[in-house]
Amino acid sequence: MIITIDNWGPIAHCEYDLSKRLIVTYGDNNIGKSYAMQVMYLLLKSVLSVEPYYKIMYLYGGQRDDIAQKIRKLVLSFADGSDQDVDITDDVTEISGEYLRELILPQFNESLRNSFGQYENLVDKNPIIRLSVNEGYFEIRLKDYIVNYKFTNKKICLKRTQSSYHKSRELKNEYDIYVVENTDGSKLTDSAARLVMDKIYESAHQFIKEITTQITEVHYLPASKAGLAIGMNSLGPIMAQLSRNRERFTKGFQISSIPEPFSDYYLELCSIESRKRGKYNDSAEAIENNILGGKVIFDAKTKELLYNRQGTDEKISMTDASSMVAEVSPLAAFFKYIVSGTAIKQDSKALIFIEEPEAHLHPRNQVKLARELVEIAKNGATLVVASHSNYMFYAYNNMVLGGSLSGEVYCPVLMRIIGNYSSAIKMPMDEFGVDDLNFIETADSLSEEREEYIIKAMEELDDKTN
């Protein structure tokens, strides 16, 4: 599965291949890394929300009147013509795209409005967002509020027949739907229209299924996790109550003035079920033991995260903890209580967006965290990470060199300014690792500056000696 984003804010173009388990984006500040991650998160969140609705609709035979009218018109047009057969594959694909647009685009558009204060200005740049699976794609053009859709359907044909016995016939590469004529010349089109409708729903469902078989849950861990966790401790009980009743809000629940990915993160932390455990719990414990030096605890009564230092009985609120503990504890809590809790089923596949996981960490702990993220990725999760850490970059490089991390899992991406806007490029990787296209310039500049100061100091020392 691939997501591409064009002309969104500071971004000219970026592409993320979600078949990779660990995608790490490097680059300067204010270049669009967070913009890209938020758009991807909101799109996939909107797509995943379609699946339960679609299943209910399909099981109970619901259908949109406007789509039904288009199908009837399509079948009647054929029946009134003289052709013995006609290929309607493109028509089915087009109507399927319209159906998917109505399922996905309203929520996605509203989520973007909730998340980006300059939404109207962003849309004026004619952004294009495309979600591709196999040979199909769902492309959104927000300015015109249209969707281009393509999916690999069998050839679908309407065929004329005098017999009312056959309704349809499925061949290896073709699906035939028969339109029956009565002996008095009137056309019987209702059964044909129903079969066309089934193919439209089937196409849309198959496209959604292609995505949901690869991703079953999506989460977003923003930067400044410490501040949001502290806020949670202040409003936790209220937000936990609201989050438990989110299904009562017909348009979802959004915390005013906070981008939707941040609101979702906040609400998930507020509604932890502390008894849940799952396949990422070992990684959460490794983060606790090797980095935090203590346990992260969720108090179900006060609805707040607490920190229990190893070897003590003291439980510390995030407001009193160090910046490192306050920043890393929500990360550990997610894998301990939230992602683990919803990923107990072996077929569950989590996608987690993480902004700047290295914030407030000593370089030694940055390296430890880098290794734990690899273990989480190898255990089935897909991680999309934005990082400014050269320590994490070189830790991954060493793992590539050592053979414990391959290009099948790891995809390093560099976002850099080209012209006036940024583009994301895949950083070349071979058995010797990844060339440093991001940090090396700064390191070389500091080295050259140091060399100049040393030369100057030596010259001054020689002058004093003479």
FIKE-404196 format. One line per field, with one value per residue (C-alpha): residue number from 1; x, y negated, z negated. Coordinates in nm, 2 decimals. Each point is the difference from the previous one (the first is absolute). Example, Ala and Ser with C-alpha at 12.3 -4.5 7.8 and 13.67 -1.06 7.14 Angstrom:
<sites>
resi = [1|2];
X = [1.23|0.14];
Y = [0.45|-0.34];
Z = [-0.78|0.07];
</sites>
This chain:
<sites>
resi = [1|2|3|4|5|6|7|8|9|10|11|12|13|14|15|16|17|18|19|20|21|22|23|24|25|26|27|28|29|30|31|32|33|34|35|36|37|38|39|40|41|42|43|44|45|46|47|48|49|50|51|52|53|54|55|56|57|58|59|60|61|62|63|64|65|66|67|68|69|70|71|72|73|74|75|76|77|78|79|80|81|82|83|84|85|86|87|88|89|90|91|92|93|94|95|96|97|98|99|100|101|102|103|104|105|106|107|108|109|110|111|112|113|114|115|116|117|118|119|120|121|122|123|124|125|126|127|128|129|130|131|132|133|134|135|136|137|138|139|140|141|142|143|144|145|146|147|148|149|150|151|152|153|154|155|156|157|158|159|160|161|162|163|164|165|166|167|168|169|170|171|172|173|174|175|176|177|178|179|180|181|182|183|184|185|186|187|188|189|190|191|192|193|194|195|196|197|198|199|200|201|202|203|204|205|206|207|208|209|210|211|212|213|214|215|216|217|218|219|220|221|222|223|224|225|226|227|228|229|230|231|232|233|234|235|236|237|238|239|240|241|242|243|244|245|246|247|248|249|250|251|252|253|254|255|256|257|258|259|260|261|262|263|264|265|266|267|268|269|270|271|272|273|274|275|276|277|278|279|280|281|282|283|284|285|286|287|288|289|290|291|292|293|294|295|296|297|298|299|300|301|302|303|304|305|306|307|308|309|310|311|312|313|314|315|316|317|318|319|320|321|322|323|324|325|326|327|328|329|330|331|332|333|334|335|336|337|338|339|340|341|342|343|344|345|346|347|348|349|350|351|352|353|354|355|356|357|358|359|360|361|362|363|364|365|366|367|368|369|370|371|372|373|374|375|376|377|378|379|380|381|382|383|384|385|386|387|388|389|390|391|392|393|394|395|396|397|398|399|400|401|402|403|404|405|406|407|408|409|410|411|412|413|414|415|416|417|418|419|420|421|422|423|424|425|426|427|428|429|430|431|432|433|434|435|436|437|438|439|440|441|442|443|444|445|446|447|448|449|450|451|452|453|454|455|456|457|458|459|460|461|462|463|464|465|466];
X = [0.00|0.14|-0.12|0.11|-0.06|0.04|-0.04|-0.09|0.13|0.38|0.00|0.04|0.02|0.05|-0.06|-0.01|0.01|-0.20|0.12|0.31|-0.02|0.22|-0.01|0.21|-0.01|0.29|0.03|0.02|-0.26|-0.31|0.03|-0.32|0.07|-0.29|-0.23|0.05|-0.04|-0.33|-0.15|0.09|-0.14|-0.33|-0.04|0.05|-0.22|-0.28|0.05|0.00|-0.32|-0.18|0.04|-0.26|-0.25|0.05|-0.05|-0.33|-0.12|0.09|-0.15|-0.34|-0.01|0.02|0.08|0.02|-0.29|0.22|0.23|-0.31|-0.13|0.33|0.00|-0.36|0.08|0.30|-0.19|-0.30|0.23|0.14|-0.35|-0.13|0.30|0.08|0.34|0.01|0.26|0.18|0.30|-0.10|0.32|0.09|-0.36|0.02|0.34|-0.12|-0.31|0.20|0.23|-0.30|-0.13|0.34|0.03|-0.33|0.12|0.35|0.04|-0.25|0.17|0.35|-0.08|-0.15|0.31|0.23|-0.20|0.02|0.38|0.13|-0.09|0.09|-0.22|-0.14|0.34|0.13|-0.28|0.05|0.34|-0.20|0.14|-0.02|0.01|0.01|-0.03|0.12|-0.04|0.13|-0.10|-0.29|-0.02|-0.23|0.10|-0.14|0.00|-0.11|-0.04|-0.26|-0.13|0.03|0.15|0.17|-0.03|0.15|-0.02|0.08|-0.34|-0.09|-0.14|-0.38|-0.24|-0.37|-0.13|-0.34|-0.19|-0.35|0.03|-0.11|0.18|0.35|0.06|0.38|0.31|0.34|0.30|0.37|0.05|-0.35|-0.33|-0.31|-0.33|-0.30|-0.28|-0.32|-0.27|-0.35|-0.18|-0.21|0.33|0.00|0.33|0.05|0.29|-0.05|0.20|0.28|0.01|0.02|0.30|0.18|-0.06|0.15|0.31|0.04|-0.03|0.24|0.26|-0.02|0.01|0.30|0.19|-0.07|0.09|0.33|0.09|-0.16|0.19|0.32|-0.10|-0.27|0.07|0.18|0.14|0.18|0.26|0.07|0.31|-0.03|-0.14|0.10|-0.22|-0.30|0.04|0.02|-0.32|-0.16|0.07|-0.19|-0.30|0.03|-0.33|-0.21|0.17|-0.02|-0.38|-0.04|0.22|-0.21|-0.31|0.16|-0.25|-0.27|0.16|-0.13|0.29|0.26|0.16|0.26|0.18|-0.03|0.32|0.20|0.08|-0.20|0.31|0.09|-0.36|-0.01|0.33|-0.13|-0.33|0.18|0.22|-0.31|-0.19|0.27|-0.12|0.28|-0.07|0.08|0.32|0.12|0.29|0.18|0.01|0.36|0.12|-0.19|0.18|0.33|-0.05|-0.10|0.29|0.28|-0.09|-0.25|0.14|-0.35|-0.36|-0.27|-0.33|-0.35|-0.21|-0.35|-0.16|0.17|0.05|0.36|0.34|0.24|0.37|0.13|0.38|0.17|0.07|-0.25|-0.37|-0.03|-0.24|0.07|-0.24|0.12|-0.01|0.27|0.21|0.31|-0.04|0.13|-0.24|-0.30|0.09|0.07|-0.27|-0.29|0.20|0.04|-0.36|-0.12|0.18|-0.08|-0.37|-0.14|0.16|0.06|-0.36|-0.15|0.26|-0.05|-0.15|0.28|-0.14|0.00|0.24|0.07|0.13|0.15|0.12|0.26|0.14|0.35|0.02|0.35|-0.11|0.17|0.20|0.37|0.18|0.05|-0.37|-0.08|0.20|-0.19|-0.33|0.10|0.06|-0.33|-0.19|0.17|-0.12|-0.36|0.01|0.13|-0.28|-0.27|-0.06|0.07|0.17|0.03|0.24|0.12|0.34|0.28|0.24|0.33|0.05|-0.31|0.11|0.34|-0.15|-0.21|0.29|0.20|-0.28|-0.01|0.37|-0.03|-0.28|-0.27|-0.19|-0.08|-0.16|-0.30|-0.08|0.18|-0.07|0.20|-0.15|0.15|-0.23|0.19|-0.08|0.01|-0.07|-0.26|-0.16|0.10|0.01|0.06|0.25|0.10|0.36|0.20|0.09|0.23|0.19|0.22|-0.29|-0.14|0.20|-0.05|-0.16|-0.15|0.23|0.35|-0.01|-0.05|0.26|0.25|-0.07|0.06|0.32|0.13|-0.09|0.19|0.30|0.00|-0.01|0.28|0.21|-0.07|0.08|0.33|0.09|-0.07|0.20|0.30|-0.03|0.02|0.29|0.19];
Y = [0.00|-0.34|-0.35|-0.30|-0.36|-0.29|-0.38|0.01|-0.29|-0.01|0.34|0.02|0.38|0.29|0.37|0.26|0.38|0.15|0.35|-0.09|0.05|-0.28|-0.33|-0.27|-0.35|-0.23|-0.37|-0.35|-0.17|-0.16|0.20|0.20|0.33|-0.04|-0.13|0.32|0.23|-0.17|0.02|0.37|0.07|-0.18|0.16|0.35|-0.07|-0.10|0.31|0.23|-0.15|0.10|0.38|0.05|-0.23|0.18|0.35|-0.11|-0.17|0.30|0.26|-0.18|-0.10|-0.37|-0.21|-0.36|-0.13|-0.21|0.30|0.22|-0.25|-0.01|0.38|0.02|-0.27|0.20|0.33|-0.17|-0.17|0.34|0.15|-0.27|0.03|0.25|0.14|0.36|-0.07|-0.29|-0.03|-0.20|0.06|-0.37|-0.10|0.24|-0.14|-0.36|0.05|0.20|-0.30|-0.23|0.24|0.01|-0.38|-0.04|0.25|-0.14|-0.35|-0.19|0.13|-0.04|-0.36|-0.08|0.15|-0.22|-0.30|0.09|0.05|-0.28|-0.36|-0.13|0.26|-0.22|-0.13|0.35|0.12|-0.29|0.16|0.29|0.28|0.35|0.30|0.35|0.34|0.28|0.37|0.25|-0.13|-0.21|-0.34|-0.25|-0.36|-0.30|-0.35|-0.22|-0.33|0.15|0.25|0.28|0.35|0.20|0.37|0.30|0.37|0.32|0.14|0.28|-0.11|-0.05|0.02|-0.05|0.26|0.03|0.32|0.14|0.25|-0.09|0.30|-0.14|-0.32|-0.01|0.21|-0.03|0.10|-0.01|-0.36|-0.12|-0.04|0.00|-0.15|0.09|-0.25|0.20|-0.09|0.12|0.14|-0.32|-0.20|-0.16|0.00|0.17|-0.21|0.02|0.32|-0.13|-0.33|0.19|0.21|-0.31|-0.16|0.31|-0.04|-0.37|0.08|0.29|-0.22|-0.26|0.26|0.18|-0.32|-0.07|0.36|-0.03|-0.28|0.16|0.33|-0.20|-0.25|0.07|-0.29|-0.34|-0.22|-0.34|-0.10|-0.37|-0.19|-0.17|0.32|-0.12|-0.31|0.19|0.27|-0.27|-0.15|0.34|0.02|-0.32|0.08|0.38|0.10|-0.23|0.11|0.37|-0.04|-0.17|0.25|0.29|-0.17|-0.10|0.21|-0.24|-0.28|0.03|-0.20|0.14|-0.19|-0.27|-0.21|-0.36|-0.17|0.33|0.18|0.32|0.24|-0.17|0.04|0.36|0.06|-0.18|0.19|0.34|-0.08|-0.10|0.32|0.26|0.34|0.10|0.37|0.03|0.16|0.11|0.08|-0.33|0.02|0.14|-0.30|-0.23|0.17|-0.03|-0.38|-0.02|0.21|-0.12|-0.37|-0.12|0.20|0.05|0.10|-0.20|0.05|-0.11|-0.09|0.11|-0.21|-0.33|0.07|-0.11|0.14|0.05|0.10|0.25|-0.01|0.33|0.11|-0.25|0.00|-0.37|-0.08|-0.33|-0.20|-0.12|-0.35|0.08|0.24|-0.10|-0.11|0.33|0.21|-0.23|0.03|0.38|0.12|-0.06|0.19|0.30|-0.03|0.02|0.33|0.13|-0.09|-0.13|0.16|0.32|0.00|-0.02|0.22|0.32|0.18|0.14|-0.15|-0.35|-0.24|-0.33|-0.31|-0.26|-0.35|-0.13|-0.35|-0.05|0.30|-0.11|-0.33|-0.06|0.32|0.04|0.13|0.34|0.03|-0.12|0.30|0.24|-0.14|0.04|0.37|0.05|-0.16|0.25|0.29|-0.15|-0.02|0.36|0.11|-0.11|-0.37|-0.26|-0.31|-0.34|-0.21|-0.36|-0.05|-0.26|0.24|0.08|0.26|0.19|-0.03|0.15|0.26|0.12|-0.02|0.23|0.24|0.01|0.06|0.27|0.17|-0.03|-0.26|0.03|-0.21|0.23|-0.16|-0.34|-0.29|-0.32|-0.31|-0.34|-0.31|-0.29|-0.34|0.01|-0.34|-0.16|0.31|0.34|0.34|0.34|0.23|0.35|0.01|0.26|0.30|0.30|0.25|-0.27|-0.21|-0.34|-0.30|-0.28|-0.28|-0.18|-0.03|0.02|-0.36|-0.14|0.24|-0.11|-0.36|0.04|0.19|-0.27|-0.27|0.19|0.04|-0.37|-0.08|0.24|-0.15|-0.35|0.11|0.15|-0.31|-0.22|0.24|-0.03|-0.38|0.00|0.25|-0.22];
Z = [0.00|0.10|-0.10|0.21|-0.09|0.24|-0.06|-0.36|-0.21|0.03|0.18|0.37|0.01|-0.24|0.03|-0.28|0.07|-0.29|0.09|-0.19|-0.38|-0.11|0.20|-0.16|0.15|-0.06|0.08|-0.12|-0.22|0.16|0.32|0.00|-0.18|-0.24|0.27|0.20|-0.30|-0.11|0.35|0.03|-0.35|0.07|0.34|-0.14|-0.30|0.24|0.21|-0.30|-0.13|0.32|-0.05|-0.28|0.17|0.33|-0.15|-0.16|0.32|0.22|-0.24|-0.01|0.36|-0.04|0.30|0.10|0.22|0.22|0.08|0.06|0.25|0.19|0.02|0.12|0.27|0.10|0.04|0.17|0.25|0.10|0.01|0.23|0.24|0.26|-0.12|-0.10|-0.27|-0.15|-0.23|-0.32|-0.20|0.01|-0.10|-0.30|-0.10|0.03|-0.21|-0.25|-0.04|-0.05|-0.27|-0.17|0.02|-0.20|-0.26|-0.05|0.12|-0.23|-0.32|0.14|0.11|-0.34|-0.18|0.21|-0.10|-0.36|0.03|0.22|-0.09|0.35|0.17|0.27|0.10|0.01|0.22|0.24|0.10|0.16|-0.22|0.13|-0.25|0.14|-0.18|0.22|-0.06|0.25|0.34|-0.13|-0.15|-0.16|0.08|-0.17|0.15|-0.29|0.19|0.24|-0.26|0.25|-0.01|0.27|-0.06|0.17|-0.10|0.17|0.07|0.23|0.33|-0.06|0.29|0.06|0.24|0.18|-0.03|0.06|-0.28|-0.36|-0.14|0.00|-0.21|0.01|0.09|-0.15|0.22|-0.08|0.12|0.05|-0.18|0.22|-0.11|0.21|0.09|0.09|0.25|-0.03|0.30|0.02|0.03|-0.34|-0.19|-0.33|-0.15|-0.38|-0.06|0.23|-0.19|-0.33|0.13|0.12|-0.34|-0.17|0.22|-0.09|-0.37|0.04|0.17|-0.27|-0.27|0.15|0.02|-0.37|-0.09|0.18|-0.25|-0.32|0.06|-0.03|-0.27|-0.27|-0.23|0.02|-0.27|-0.02|-0.26|0.04|-0.10|-0.35|-0.14|-0.35|0.01|0.13|-0.26|-0.27|0.14|-0.01|-0.37|-0.05|0.21|0.01|-0.18|0.22|0.32|-0.09|-0.05|0.33|0.18|-0.13|0.16|0.33|0.20|-0.12|0.19|0.36|0.14|-0.24|-0.28|0.04|-0.27|0.11|0.13|-0.01|0.32|0.04|-0.02|-0.33|-0.13|0.10|-0.19|-0.30|0.00|0.03|-0.30|-0.20|0.08|-0.08|-0.12|-0.23|0.01|0.37|0.11|0.34|0.23|-0.05|-0.38|0.00|0.20|-0.25|-0.29|0.17|0.04|-0.37|-0.12|0.23|0.05|-0.26|-0.29|-0.13|0.08|0.17|-0.18|0.09|-0.30|0.10|-0.28|0.07|0.38|-0.01|0.09|-0.28|-0.02|-0.25|-0.02|-0.03|-0.36|-0.16|-0.08|0.10|0.29|0.17|0.20|0.35|-0.13|-0.25|0.22|0.20|0.36|0.12|-0.21|0.10|0.37|0.01|-0.24|0.25|0.26|-0.23|-0.11|0.36|0.07|-0.35|-0.02|0.33|0.31|-0.19|-0.12|0.35|0.16|-0.20|0.30|0.21|0.32|-0.14|0.17|-0.17|0.18|-0.24|0.09|-0.24|0.00|-0.15|-0.23|-0.10|-0.16|-0.34|0.02|-0.07|0.32|-0.17|-0.06|0.36|0.12|-0.24|0.12|0.37|-0.06|-0.18|0.29|0.23|-0.22|0.00|0.38|0.03|-0.23|0.25|-0.05|0.27|-0.14|0.18|-0.19|0.03|-0.15|-0.04|-0.17|0.16|-0.27|0.10|0.37|-0.07|-0.23|0.29|0.24|-0.23|-0.01|0.38|0.01|-0.27|0.20|-0.27|0.20|0.37|0.27|-0.02|-0.34|-0.01|0.24|-0.08|0.16|0.03|0.03|0.14|0.17|0.38|0.13|-0.23|-0.13|-0.15|0.15|-0.16|0.16|-0.10|-0.12|0.19|-0.21|0.07|-0.22|-0.12|-0.14|0.10|0.12|-0.25|0.21|-0.29|-0.31|0.17|0.13|-0.36|-0.13|0.26|-0.06|-0.37|0.07|0.23|-0.25|-0.27|0.23|0.06|-0.37|-0.07|0.27|-0.13|-0.36|0.12|0.18|-0.31|-0.21|0.25|-0.02|-0.38|0.00|0.25];
</sites>
